[in-house]
Amino acid sequence: KLEVRADVDELLRTDAKTRVDIQTQRLRAGTRSVNEIRREDNLEPIEGGNEFLWPPFALDMAKEIPIEADPADTLEIPQ
């Protein structure tokens, strides 16, 4: 059995500036990691490149310390 796969993304590729803008938006939205974007450009992965850089994906909620209100910051409304 012979299977052929065509990468049509190359045919639909945008100009360089638009491509970088889209990649930046994907990084900031947390939908792509650096290595996923590098793979799209046929580049080798980098160390730490599988981590997502933008919240909420960049936060490990199990490790985060909850923020508690400081009583000194409480506003008092005069009567």
Secondary structure, DSSP 4 states (H G I P E B T S, - for coil): -------THHHH---HHHHHHHHHHHHHHTSS-HHHHHHHTT----TTTTS--STTTT--TTTPPPP---GGG------
